[in-house]
Amino acid sequence: MAVPGIGALAPDFNLPRDGGGRVSLSDYHGRPLVLFFYPKDDTTGCTAESLAFTALAPAFEAAGAAVIGMSPDSAACHDKFIRKHRLSVALASDEDKTTLQAYGVWKEKSMYGRNFMGVERTTFLIRQDGTIATIWQKVKVQGHAETVLEAVRNLAA
């Protein structure tokens, strides 16, 4: 599926999350939500990205926004990832890839001449009303969380 556009209603989801609970888009109605999609727990880039969002979690909270990471890893895998790196962001598990597909981030990728399906690192900033404000595709981790925080602050201004 294609990535939904700016101004479109963000696709709803209700998924298992770290800690044994569930998380849905509707849980965040009335406040901005940063939804970052990443390929795999405990890999170099994904760990760096999750640590960057964790480091800025108080600033996102002060700006009124929530942050959720999502990957196809299991909730149990997320629990280990969070414990190992002391992450404070919520992590949603989309093992059947329905939400990843709805957001258009489950794509054919290529590495070392091998094609495979995987998550394209993408972040969505979703407004209080559930519409998409900003999309960052093919994210480079360095400085990304700071860029997203700036966008959240500008959304609130």
DSSP file (Angstrom, degrees, kcal/mol; ACC not computed):
  #  RESIDUE AA STRUCTURE BP1 BP2  ACC     N-H-->O    O-->H-N    N-H-->O    O-->H-N    TCO  KAPPA ALPHA  PHI   PSI    X-CA   Y-CA   Z-CA
    1    1 A M              0   0    0      0, 0.0     2,-0.1     0, 0.0   105,-0.1   0.000 360.0 360.0 360.0 155.5    0.0    0.0    0.0
    2    2 A A        -     0   0    0      1,-0.1   103,-0.1   103,-0.1   102,-0.1  -0.429 360.0 -95.8 -79.3 156.0    1.0    3.6   -0.5
    3    3 A V        -     0   0    0    101,-0.3   101,-0.2    -2,-0.1   100,-0.1  -0.555  45.8-112.3 -68.0 130.5    2.0    5.9    2.3
    4    4 A P        -     0   0    0      0, 0.0     3,-0.1     0, 0.0    -1,-0.1  -0.355  39.9-114.8 -63.5 150.0   -1.0    8.0    3.3
    5    5 A G    >   -     0   0    0      1,-0.1     3,-1.9     4,-0.1   127,-0.3  -0.294  32.6 -78.8 -87.2 168.5   -0.6   11.6    2.5
    6    6 A I  T 3  S+     0   0    0      1,-0.3   127,-0.2   125,-0.1    -1,-0.1  -0.435 120.7  24.7 -61.6 134.2   -0.3   14.8    4.6
    7    7 A G  T 3  S+     0   0    0    125,-3.0    -1,-0.3     1,-0.4   126,-0.1   0.181  95.7 122.7  91.4 -16.2   -3.7   15.8    5.8
    8    8 A A  S <  S-     0   0    0     -3,-1.9   124,-2.6   124,-0.1     2,-0.4  -0.386  75.7 -96.9 -73.8 155.7   -5.1   12.3    5.5
    9    9 A L  B     -A  131   0A   0    122,-0.2   122,-0.3    -3,-0.1    -1,-0.1  -0.596  44.8-115.2 -69.6 128.4   -6.6   10.5    8.5
   10   10 A A        -     0   0    0    120,-3.3    -1,-0.1    -2,-0.4    93,-0.1  -0.439  36.1-101.2 -66.1 136.2   -4.0    8.3   10.0
   11   11 A P        -     0   0    0      0, 0.0    -1,-0.1     0, 0.0    14,-0.1  -0.356  39.9-121.1 -60.3 134.8   -4.8    4.6    9.8
   12   12 A D        +     0   0    0     -3,-0.1     2,-0.3    13,-0.1    90,-0.1  -0.328  34.2 179.6 -72.8 157.8   -6.2    3.3   13.1
   13   13 A F        -     0   0    0      2,-0.0    12,-1.3    -2,-0.0    13,-0.4  -0.982  23.9-167.0-154.1 157.4   -4.5    0.4   14.9
   14   14 A N  E     +B   24   0B   0     -2,-0.3    10,-0.2    10,-0.2    -2,-0.0  -0.814  33.4 159.4-147.2 102.5   -4.9   -1.6   18.1
   15   15 A L  E     -B   23   0B   0      8,-2.8     8,-2.6    -2,-0.3    79,-0.1  -0.843  44.7 -95.2-130.6 157.3   -1.8   -3.6   18.8
   16   16 A P  E     -B   22   0B   0      0, 0.0    77,-3.1     0, 0.0     2,-0.3  -0.408  46.7-169.0 -64.9 150.3    0.0   -5.4   21.6
   17   17 A R  B >   -C   92   0C   0      4,-2.3     3,-1.4    75,-0.2    75,-0.2  -0.842  31.4 -67.9-135.3 172.8    2.7   -3.3   23.2
   18   18 A D  G >  S+     0   0    0     73,-1.9     3,-0.8    -2,-0.3    -1,-0.1  -0.220 115.6  36.6 -55.9 152.2    5.6   -3.7   25.6
   19   19 A G  G 3  S-     0   0    0     56,-0.3    -1,-0.2     1,-0.2     3,-0.1   0.457 126.0 -79.7  81.7  -0.1    4.6   -4.5   29.1
   20   20 A G  G <  S+     0   0    0     -3,-1.4    -1,-0.2     1,-0.2    -2,-0.1   0.388  99.4 108.3  91.7  -4.5    1.7   -6.7   28.1
   21   21 A G    <   -     0   0    0     -3,-0.8    -4,-2.3    -4,-0.1     2,-0.3  -0.060  64.0-112.9 -89.9-164.3   -0.9   -4.0   27.3
   22   22 A R  E     -B   16   0B   0     -6,-0.3     2,-0.4    -3,-0.1    -1,-0.1  -0.906  19.5-157.1-128.4 158.5   -2.4   -2.8   24.0
   23   23 A V  E     +B   15   0B   0     -8,-2.6    -8,-2.8    -2,-0.3     2,-0.3  -0.999  10.8 179.9-138.7 139.2   -2.0    0.5   22.3
   24   24 A S  E >   -B   14   0B   0     -2,-0.4     3,-1.1   -10,-0.2     4,-0.3  -0.946  39.7-116.6-136.6 159.0   -4.3    2.2   19.7
   25   25 A L  G >  S+     0   0    0    -12,-1.3     3,-2.0    -2,-0.3     4,-0.1   0.883 113.6  62.0 -59.4 -39.3   -4.3    5.4   17.8
   26   26 A S  G >  S+     0   0    0    -13,-0.4     3,-1.3     1,-0.3    -1,-0.3   0.723  87.0  73.1 -64.4 -20.4   -7.5    6.4   19.5
   27   27 A D  G <  S+     0   0    0     -3,-1.1    -1,-0.3     1,-0.2    -2,-0.2   0.745 102.0  44.3 -60.8 -21.8   -5.7    6.4   22.9
   28   28 A Y  G X  S+     0   0    0     -3,-2.0     3,-2.0    -4,-0.3    -1,-0.2   0.266  77.0 136.6-111.2   9.0   -3.9    9.6   21.7
   29   29 A H  T <  S+     0   0    0     -3,-1.3   100,-0.2     1,-0.3    99,-0.1  -0.372  71.1  32.1 -58.4 132.7   -6.9   11.5   20.3
   30   30 A G  T 3  S+     0   0    0     98,-2.5    -1,-0.3     1,-0.2    98,-0.2   0.366 114.1  64.9  98.8  -3.9   -6.6   15.1   21.5
   31   31 A R  S <  S-     0   0    0     -3,-2.0    -1,-0.2    97,-0.3    34,-0.1  -0.990  90.3 -95.2-144.8 152.5   -2.8   15.2   21.5
   32   32 A P        -     0   0    0      0, 0.0    34,-2.1     0, 0.0     2,-0.4  -0.330  37.1-155.9 -65.2 149.0   -0.1   15.0   18.9
   33   33 A L  E     -dE  66 126C   0     93,-2.4    93,-3.2    32,-0.2     2,-0.6  -0.996  10.3-153.8-130.7 129.6    1.5   11.5   18.3
   34   34 A V  E     -dE  67 125C   0     32,-2.9    34,-2.9    -2,-0.4     2,-0.6  -0.921  16.5-172.3 -98.4 118.7    4.9   10.7   16.9
   35   35 A L  E     -dE  68 124C   0     89,-2.8    89,-2.6    -2,-0.6     2,-0.5  -0.937   2.3-173.4-116.3 108.5    4.7    7.3   15.4
   36   36 A F  E     -dE  69 123C   0     32,-2.7    34,-2.4    -2,-0.6     2,-0.4  -0.902   9.3-155.1-110.2 129.1    8.1    6.0   14.3
   37   37 A F  E     +dE  70 122C   0     85,-3.4    85,-1.2    -2,-0.5    34,-0.2  -0.833  17.7 176.1-100.1 132.7    8.4    2.8   12.3
   38   38 A Y        -     0   0    0     32,-2.4     3,-0.1    -2,-0.4    82,-0.1  -0.957  32.4-124.0-138.2 155.6   11.7    0.9   12.5
   39   39 A P  S    S-     0   0    0      0, 0.0     2,-0.3     0, 0.0    -1,-0.1   0.915  78.3  -5.9 -69.3 -47.3   12.9   -2.5   11.1
   40   40 A K    >   -     0   0    0     31,-0.1     3,-1.0    32,-0.1     6,-0.2  -0.983  65.2-107.0-160.1 136.6   14.1   -4.5   14.1
   41   41 A D  T 3  S+     0   0    0     -2,-0.3     3,-0.1     1,-0.2     6,-0.1  -0.282  98.5  13.9 -58.8 145.2   14.8   -4.4   17.8
   42   42 A D  T 3  S+     0   0    0      1,-0.2     2,-0.3     2,-0.1    -1,-0.2   0.689  89.1 128.7  63.5  25.5   18.3   -4.3   19.0
   43   43 A T  S <> S-     0   0    0     -3,-1.0     4,-2.9     1,-0.1     5,-0.3  -0.719  72.0-104.2-100.9 163.1   20.0   -3.5   15.7
   44   44 A T  H  > S+     0   0    0     -2,-0.3     4,-2.3     1,-0.2     5,-0.2   0.922 116.0  37.1 -55.7 -55.8   22.4   -0.6   15.5
   45   45 A G  H  > S+     0   0    0      1,-0.2     4,-2.4     2,-0.2    -1,-0.2   0.896 118.7  49.1 -66.3 -40.9   20.2    2.0   13.7
   46   46 A C  H  > S+     0   0    0      2,-0.2     4,-2.4    -6,-0.2    -1,-0.2   0.868 111.8  49.2 -69.0 -36.3   17.0    1.0   15.5
   47   47 A T  H  X S+     0   0    0     -4,-2.9     4,-2.7     2,-0.2     5,-0.2   0.934 111.6  49.1 -66.5 -45.9   18.7    1.1   18.9
   48   48 A A  H  X S+     0   0    0     -4,-2.3     4,-2.1    -5,-0.3    -2,-0.2   0.911 112.9  47.6 -60.1 -42.9   20.2    4.6   18.2
   49   49 A E  H  X S+     0   0    0     -4,-2.4     4,-2.3     2,-0.2    -1,-0.2   0.934 113.2  47.1 -64.9 -46.1   16.8    5.9   17.0
   50   50 A S  H  X S+     0   0    0     -4,-2.4     4,-2.2     1,-0.2    38,-0.3   0.888 112.4  50.3 -64.4 -39.2   15.0    4.5   20.0
   51   51 A L  H  X S+     0   0    0     -4,-2.7     4,-2.7     2,-0.2    -1,-0.2   0.878 109.1  52.4 -65.3 -37.8   17.6    5.9   22.4
   52   52 A A  H  X S+     0   0    0     -4,-2.1     4,-1.4    -5,-0.2    -2,-0.2   0.921 111.5  45.1 -65.4 -43.8   17.3    9.3   20.7
   53   53 A F  H  < S+     0   0    0     -4,-2.3     4,-0.3     2,-0.2    -1,-0.2   0.879 113.4  51.6 -66.7 -36.3   13.5    9.4   21.2
   54   54 A T  H >< S+     0   0    0     -4,-2.2     3,-1.3     1,-0.2    -2,-0.2   0.929 106.9  52.8 -63.4 -45.6   14.0    8.2   24.8
   55   55 A A  H 3< S+     0   0    0     -4,-2.7    -1,-0.2     1,-0.3    -2,-0.2   0.843 116.1  40.3 -59.5 -33.7   16.5   10.9   25.5
   56   56 A L  T >X S+     0   0    0     -4,-1.4     4,-2.5     1,-0.2     3,-0.5   0.369  83.2 107.4 -96.8   4.3   14.0   13.5   24.3
   57   57 A A  H <> S+     0   0    0     -3,-1.3     4,-2.7    -4,-0.3     5,-0.2   0.884  78.4  51.4 -53.1 -44.6   10.9   11.9   25.8
   58   58 A P  H 3> S+     0   0    0      0, 0.0     4,-2.5     0, 0.0    -1,-0.3   0.889 110.9  49.0 -61.7 -35.7   10.6   14.6   28.5
   59   59 A A  H <> S+     0   0    0     -3,-0.5     4,-1.6     2,-0.2    -2,-0.2   0.892 111.2  48.8 -69.7 -39.3   10.8   17.3   25.8
   60   60 A F  H  <>S+     0   0    0     -4,-2.5     5,-2.6     2,-0.2     4,-0.3   0.930 112.6  48.8 -63.3 -43.7    8.1   15.6   23.7
   61   61 A E  H ><5S+     0   0    0     -4,-2.7     3,-1.6    -5,-0.2    -2,-0.2   0.916 109.2  52.2 -61.2 -43.9    5.9   15.3   26.9
   62   62 A A  H 3<5S+     0   0    0     -4,-2.5    -1,-0.2     1,-0.3    -2,-0.2   0.822 107.9  52.5 -62.6 -30.7    6.5   19.0   27.7
   63   63 A A  T 3<5S-     0   0    0     -4,-1.6    -1,-0.3     2,-0.1    -2,-0.2   0.458 122.1-110.5 -83.8  -1.2    5.4   19.8   24.1
   64   64 A G  T < 5S+     0   0    0     -3,-1.6     2,-0.3     1,-0.3    -3,-0.2   0.547  75.9 126.1  89.0   8.2    2.2   17.7   24.7
   65   65 A A      < -     0   0    0     -5,-2.6    -1,-0.3    -6,-0.2     2,-0.3  -0.737  48.3-145.6-106.3 149.6    3.1   14.8   22.3
   66   66 A A  E     -d   33   0C   0    -34,-2.1   -32,-2.9    -2,-0.3     2,-0.4  -0.735  13.7-146.2-101.4 157.8    3.3   11.1   22.8
   67   67 A V  E     +d   34   0C   0     -2,-0.3    23,-1.1   -34,-0.2     2,-0.4  -0.995  16.9 177.1-130.3 129.7    5.9    8.9   21.1
   68   68 A I  E     -df  35  90C   0    -34,-2.9   -32,-2.7    -2,-0.4     2,-0.3  -0.999  13.6-155.5-131.3 133.0    5.4    5.3   19.9
   69   69 A G  E     -df  36  91C   0     21,-2.9    23,-3.2    -2,-0.4     2,-0.4  -0.803  14.3-165.8 -99.0 149.8    7.8    3.1   18.1
   70   70 A M  E     +df  37  92C   0    -34,-2.4   -32,-2.4    -2,-0.3    23,-0.2  -0.998  17.5 150.4-141.5 136.5    6.5    0.2   15.9
   71   71 A S  E     - f   0  93C   0     21,-1.6    23,-2.5    -2,-0.4   -31,-0.1  -0.918  55.7-102.2-148.1 172.6    8.1   -2.8   14.3
   72   72 A P  S    S+     0   0    0      0, 0.0    21,-0.1     0, 0.0   -32,-0.1   0.437  83.8 114.6 -81.0   3.2    7.2   -6.4   13.4
   73   73 A D  S    S-     0   0    0     19,-0.2    21,-0.2     1,-0.1    -2,-0.2  -0.325  74.8 -99.8 -68.7 156.6    9.0   -7.7   16.5
   74   74 A S     >  -     0   0    0     19,-0.1     4,-2.1     1,-0.1     5,-0.1  -0.268  26.5-112.5 -72.2 161.8    6.9   -9.4   19.2
   75   75 A A  H  > S+     0   0    0      1,-0.2     4,-2.3     2,-0.2   -56,-0.3   0.866 120.2  55.4 -62.8 -36.1    5.9   -7.6   22.4
   76   76 A A  H  > S+     0   0    0      2,-0.2     4,-1.8     1,-0.2    -1,-0.2   0.896 107.0  49.4 -63.7 -39.9    8.2  -10.0   24.3
   77   77 A C  H  > S+     0   0    0      1,-0.2     4,-2.4     2,-0.2    -2,-0.2   0.897 109.4  52.5 -64.4 -40.7   11.1   -8.9   22.1
   78   78 A H  H  X S+     0   0    0     -4,-2.1     4,-2.9     1,-0.2     5,-0.2   0.907 105.4  55.1 -60.2 -42.2   10.2   -5.3   22.7
   79   79 A D  H  X S+     0   0    0     -4,-2.3     4,-2.4     1,-0.2    -1,-0.2   0.919 110.0  45.4 -58.4 -44.4   10.3   -6.0   26.5
   80   80 A K  H  X S+     0   0    0     -4,-1.8     4,-2.9     2,-0.2    -1,-0.2   0.919 112.7  51.3 -63.9 -43.8   13.8   -7.3   26.2
   81   81 A F  H  X S+     0   0    0     -4,-2.4     4,-1.9     1,-0.2    -2,-0.2   0.915 111.5  47.4 -59.5 -45.7   14.9   -4.4   24.0
   82   82 A I  H  X>S+     0   0    0     -4,-2.9     5,-1.4     2,-0.2     4,-1.3   0.924 114.2  46.4 -63.7 -46.4   13.4   -1.9   26.5
   83   83 A R  H  <5S+     0   0    0     -4,-2.4     3,-0.3    -5,-0.2    -2,-0.2   0.935 112.1  50.7 -62.1 -46.3   15.1   -3.5   29.5
   84   84 A K  H  <5S+     0   0    0     -4,-2.9    -1,-0.2     1,-0.2    -2,-0.2   0.879 125.2  26.0 -60.3 -40.3   18.5   -3.9   27.8
   85   85 A H  H  <5S-     0   0    0     -4,-1.9    -1,-0.2    -5,-0.2    -2,-0.2   0.356 102.2-122.1-109.3   4.1   18.6   -0.2   26.7
   86   86 A R  T  <5 -     0   0    0     -4,-1.3    -3,-0.2    -3,-0.3     2,-0.2   0.923  45.0-178.4  54.8  48.9   16.4    1.4   29.4
   87   87 A L      < -     0   0    0     -5,-1.4    -1,-0.2    -6,-0.2   -36,-0.1  -0.483  24.1-168.3 -78.2 148.1   14.0    2.8   26.8
   88   88 A S        +     0   0    0    -38,-0.3     2,-0.3    -2,-0.2    -1,-0.1   0.393  56.1  98.3-116.7   0.1   11.1    4.9   27.9
   89   89 A V  S    S-     0   0    0    -39,-0.2     2,-0.2     1,-0.1   -21,-0.2  -0.645  79.8-108.8 -87.7 148.1    9.1    5.1   24.7
   90   90 A A  E     - f   0  68C   0    -23,-1.1   -21,-2.9    -2,-0.3     2,-0.5  -0.488  30.4-153.5 -71.1 142.8    6.2    2.8   24.1
   91   91 A L  E     - f   0  69C   0    -23,-0.2   -73,-1.9    -2,-0.2     2,-0.3  -0.978   3.5-156.3-124.3 121.7    6.8    0.0   21.5
   92   92 A A  E     -Cf  17  70C   0    -23,-3.2   -21,-1.6    -2,-0.5     2,-0.5  -0.712  10.3-138.8 -95.8 146.0    3.9   -1.5   19.5
   93   93 A S  E     + f   0  71C   0    -77,-3.1     2,-0.3    -2,-0.3     3,-0.2  -0.916  20.9 176.2-109.3 121.1    4.2   -5.0   18.0
   94   94 A D    >   +     0   0    0    -23,-2.5     3,-1.2    -2,-0.5     6,-0.1  -0.595  13.7 159.5-120.5  69.0    2.8   -5.5   14.5
   95   95 A E  T 3  S+     0   0    0     -2,-0.3    -1,-0.1     1,-0.3   -21,-0.1   0.828  77.0  48.5 -63.0 -33.4    3.7   -9.1   13.8
   96   96 A D  T 3  S-     0   0    0     -3,-0.2    -1,-0.3     1,-0.0    -2,-0.1   0.529 103.9-134.1 -87.0  -3.6    1.1   -9.6   11.1
   97   97 A K    <>  +     0   0    0     -3,-1.2     4,-2.1   -26,-0.1     5,-0.2   0.610  63.5 131.7  68.0  16.5    2.2   -6.4    9.5
   98   98 A T  H  > S+     0   0    0      2,-0.2     4,-2.1     1,-0.2     5,-0.1   0.928  77.3  40.0 -64.5 -46.3   -1.3   -5.0    8.9
   99   99 A T  H  > S+     0   0    0      2,-0.2     4,-2.1     1,-0.2     6,-0.2   0.896 112.4  55.9 -71.5 -39.8   -0.5   -1.6   10.3
  100  100 A L  H  4>S+     0   0    0      1,-0.2     5,-2.4     2,-0.2     6,-0.9   0.902 112.0  44.6 -56.7 -40.9    2.9   -1.5    8.7
  101  101 A Q  H ><5S+     0   0    0     -4,-2.1     3,-1.2     3,-0.2    -1,-0.2   0.891 108.7  55.9 -70.5 -40.1    1.1   -2.1    5.4
  102  102 A A  H 3<5S+     0   0    0     -4,-2.1    -2,-0.2     1,-0.3    -1,-0.2   0.843 110.9  45.0 -62.5 -32.7   -1.7    0.5    6.1
  103  103 A Y  T 3<5S-     0   0    0     -4,-2.1    -1,-0.3  -100,-0.1    -2,-0.2   0.457 113.0-121.8 -89.3  -1.6    1.0    3.1    6.7
  104  104 A G  T < 5S+     0   0    0     -3,-1.2  -101,-0.3    -4,-0.2    -3,-0.2   0.743  79.9 116.6  72.8  24.0    2.9    2.0    3.5
  105  105 A V      < +     0   0    0     -5,-2.4    15,-2.8    -6,-0.2     2,-0.9   0.515  44.5  91.4-104.0  -6.2    6.1    1.3    5.3
  106  106 A W  E     +H  119   0D   0     -6,-0.9     2,-0.3    13,-0.2    13,-0.2  -0.806  65.1 154.2 -89.0 106.2    6.3   -2.5    4.6
  107  107 A K  E     -H  118   0D   0     11,-2.9    11,-2.6    -2,-0.9     2,-0.4  -0.837  52.3 -91.7-135.5 163.3    8.3   -2.5    1.4
  108  108 A E  E     -H  117   0D   0     -2,-0.3     2,-0.3     9,-0.2     9,-0.3  -0.664  49.7-176.2 -75.5 130.4   10.6   -4.4   -0.8
  109  109 A K  E     -H  116   0D   0      7,-4.1     7,-2.4    -2,-0.4     2,-0.4  -0.784  15.5-144.9-123.7 167.2   14.2   -3.6    0.2
  110  110 A S  E     +H  115   0D   0     -2,-0.3     2,-0.3     5,-0.2     5,-0.2  -0.999  18.9 167.9-138.3 134.6   17.6   -4.6   -1.2
  111  111 A M  E >  S-H  114   0D   0      3,-2.4     3,-1.9    -2,-0.4    -2,-0.0  -0.962  72.9  -9.2-147.6 129.3   20.8   -5.3    0.6
  112  112 A Y  T 3  S-     0   0    0     -2,-0.3     3,-0.1     1,-0.3    -1,-0.0   0.863 129.5 -53.9  52.7  39.8   24.0   -6.9   -0.8
  113  113 A G  T 3  S+     0   0    0      1,-0.2     2,-0.5     0, 0.0    -1,-0.3   0.520 114.1 117.4  77.5   5.5   22.1   -7.9   -3.9
  114  114 A R  E <   -H  111   0D   0     -3,-1.9    -3,-2.4     2,-0.0     2,-0.4  -0.914  53.7-147.6-110.2 130.3   19.4   -9.6   -2.1
  115  115 A N  E     +H  110   0D   0     -2,-0.5     2,-0.3    -5,-0.2    -5,-0.2  -0.764  30.0 151.6 -95.4 141.4   15.7   -8.5   -2.2
  116  116 A F  E     -H  109   0D   0     -7,-2.4    -7,-4.1    -2,-0.4     2,-0.4  -0.974  44.8-100.2-158.9 164.0   13.5   -8.9    0.8
  117  117 A M  E     +H  108   0D   0     -2,-0.3     2,-0.3    -9,-0.3    -9,-0.2  -0.751  55.2 136.0 -92.3 140.1   10.4   -7.4    2.5
  118  118 A G  E     -H  107   0D   0    -11,-2.6   -11,-2.9    -2,-0.4     2,-0.4  -0.973  54.1 -69.4-167.8 177.4   11.0   -5.1    5.4
  119  119 A V  E     -H  106   0D   0     -2,-0.3     2,-0.6   -13,-0.2   -13,-0.2  -0.678  35.4-143.2 -84.0 127.8   10.2   -1.9    7.2
  120  120 A E        -     0   0    0    -15,-2.8     2,-0.2    -2,-0.4   -83,-0.1  -0.836  35.1-109.4 -87.1 120.8   11.3    1.3    5.6
  121  121 A R        +     0   0    0     -2,-0.6    18,-2.3    18,-0.1    17,-0.4  -0.319  58.9 157.9 -56.7 115.0   12.3    3.6    8.5
  122  122 A T  E     -E   37   0C   0    -85,-1.2   -85,-3.4    -2,-0.2     2,-0.4  -0.990  28.7-155.9-144.4 144.3    9.6    6.2    8.5
  123  123 A T  E     -EG  36 136C   0     13,-2.5    13,-2.9    -2,-0.3     2,-0.4  -0.985   5.5-163.4-127.0 138.1    8.1    8.6   11.1
  124  124 A F  E     -EG  35 135C   0    -89,-2.6   -89,-2.8    -2,-0.4     2,-0.6  -0.963   9.5-153.3-117.7 134.5    4.7   10.2   11.1
  125  125 A L  E     -EG  34 134C   0      9,-2.7     8,-3.2    -2,-0.4     9,-1.3  -0.951  20.0-162.9-103.1 117.4    3.6   13.2   13.1
  126  126 A I  E     -EG  33 132C   0    -93,-3.2   -93,-2.4    -2,-0.6     6,-0.2  -0.881  11.7-130.4-108.0 128.5   -0.1   12.9   13.7
  127  127 A R    >   -     0   0    0      4,-3.3     3,-2.0    -2,-0.5   -96,-0.2  -0.126  32.1 -96.6 -69.5 169.5   -2.2   15.9   14.8
  128  128 A Q  T 3  S+     0   0    0      1,-0.3   -98,-2.5   -98,-0.2   -97,-0.3   0.784 124.7  55.3 -56.4 -30.6   -4.6   15.9   17.7
  129  129 A D  T 3  S-     0   0    0   -100,-0.2    -1,-0.3   -99,-0.1     3,-0.1   0.384 121.8-103.8 -89.0   4.8   -7.5   15.3   15.3
  130  130 A G  S <  S+     0   0    0     -3,-2.0  -120,-3.3     1,-0.3     2,-0.3   0.518  79.8 127.8  89.0   4.9   -5.9   12.1   13.9
  131  131 A T  B     -A    9   0A   0   -122,-0.3    -4,-3.3     1,-0.0     2,-0.5  -0.657  66.5-104.1 -94.6 155.5   -4.7   13.6   10.6
  132  132 A I  E     +G  126   0C   0   -124,-2.6  -125,-3.0  -127,-0.3    -6,-0.2  -0.644  35.8 176.0 -82.5 123.7   -1.1   13.4    9.4
  133  133 A A  E     +     0   0C   0     -8,-3.2     2,-0.3    -2,-0.5    -7,-0.2   0.857  66.1   2.6 -92.1 -43.4    0.8   16.6    9.8
  134  134 A T  E     -G  125   0C   0     -9,-1.3    -9,-2.7  -129,-0.1     2,-0.4  -0.993  56.8-159.7-148.3 147.7    4.3   15.5    8.6
  135  135 A I  E     -G  124   0C   0     -2,-0.3     2,-0.5   -11,-0.2   -11,-0.2  -0.999   0.6-166.1-131.6 131.5    6.0   12.4    7.2
  136  136 A W  E     -G  123   0C   0    -13,-2.9   -13,-2.5    -2,-0.4     3,-0.3  -0.976  16.5-170.0-114.7 117.1    9.7   11.6    7.2
  137  137 A Q        +     0   0    0     -2,-0.5   -15,-0.2   -15,-0.2     3,-0.1  -0.736  64.6  15.0-107.3 156.4   10.6    8.7    4.9
  138  138 A K  S    S-     0   0    0    -17,-0.4    -1,-0.2    -2,-0.3   -16,-0.2   0.922  91.5-153.7  47.9  51.4   13.9    6.8    4.5
  139  139 A V        -     0   0    0    -18,-2.3     2,-0.5    -3,-0.3    -1,-0.2  -0.241  15.8-147.4 -61.3 135.5   14.9    8.3    7.8
  140  140 A K        -     0   0    0     -3,-0.1     4,-0.2     1,-0.1    -1,-0.1  -0.933  16.5-141.9 -97.6 127.4   18.6    8.8    8.7
  141  141 A V  S >> S+     0   0    0     -2,-0.5     3,-2.3     2,-0.1     4,-0.5   0.874  71.4  96.7 -64.4 -43.2   18.8    8.4   12.4
  142  142 A Q  T 34 S-     0   0    0      1,-0.3    -2,-0.1     2,-0.1   -93,-0.0  -0.286 108.6  -8.8 -56.0 116.6   21.4   11.1   13.2
  143  143 A G  T 3> S+     0   0    0     -2,-0.1     4,-1.8     1,-0.0    -1,-0.3   0.422 100.4 119.3  79.3  -1.1   19.5   14.2   14.4
  144  144 A H  H <> S+     0   0    0     -3,-2.3     4,-2.5     1,-0.2     5,-0.2   0.935  70.3  51.1 -66.4 -47.4   16.1   12.8   13.4
  145  145 A A  H  X S+     0   0    0     -4,-0.5     4,-2.4     1,-0.2    -1,-0.2   0.882 110.4  51.3 -59.1 -37.7   14.5   12.8   16.9
  146  146 A E  H  > S+     0   0    0      2,-0.2     4,-2.1     1,-0.2    -1,-0.2   0.895 109.0  50.5 -65.5 -40.3   15.5   16.5   17.3
  147  147 A T  H  X S+     0   0    0     -4,-1.8     4,-1.9     2,-0.2    -2,-0.2   0.907 111.3  48.5 -62.8 -42.3   14.0   17.4   13.9
  148  148 A V  H  X S+     0   0    0     -4,-2.5     4,-2.3     2,-0.2    -2,-0.2   0.911 108.9  53.2 -65.9 -42.4   10.7   15.6   14.9
  149  149 A L  H  X S+     0   0    0     -4,-2.4     4,-2.5     1,-0.2    -1,-0.2   0.912 107.3  52.0 -59.4 -43.1   10.7   17.5   18.2
  150  150 A E  H  X S+     0   0    0     -4,-2.1     4,-2.3     1,-0.2    -1,-0.2   0.909 109.5  49.8 -58.9 -42.5   11.0   20.8   16.4
  151  151 A A  H  X S+     0   0    0     -4,-1.9     4,-2.0     2,-0.2    -1,-0.2   0.885 109.4  51.5 -65.0 -38.4    8.1   19.9   14.2
  152  152 A V  H  X S+     0   0    0     -4,-2.3     4,-1.8     2,-0.2    -2,-0.2   0.933 110.4  48.6 -62.2 -45.5    6.0   19.0   17.3
  153  153 A R  H  X S+     0   0    0     -4,-2.5     4,-1.0     1,-0.2    -2,-0.2   0.888 111.6  49.3 -63.2 -38.8    6.8   22.3   18.9
  154  154 A N  H  < S+     0   0    0     -4,-2.3    -1,-0.2     1,-0.2    -2,-0.2   0.829 107.4  55.6 -69.3 -31.5    5.9   24.1   15.6
  155  155 A L  H  < S+     0   0    0     -4,-2.0    -1,-0.2     1,-0.2    -2,-0.2   0.884 109.3  46.6 -65.3 -38.9    2.6   22.2   15.5
  156  156 A A  H  <        0   0    0     -4,-1.8    -1,-0.2     1,-0.2    -2,-0.2   0.708 360.0 360.0 -76.7 -20.5    1.7   23.4   18.9
  157  157 A A     <        0   0    0     -4,-1.0    -1,-0.2    -5,-0.2    -2,-0.2   0.485 360.0 360.0 -74.5 360.0    2.6   27.0   18.2
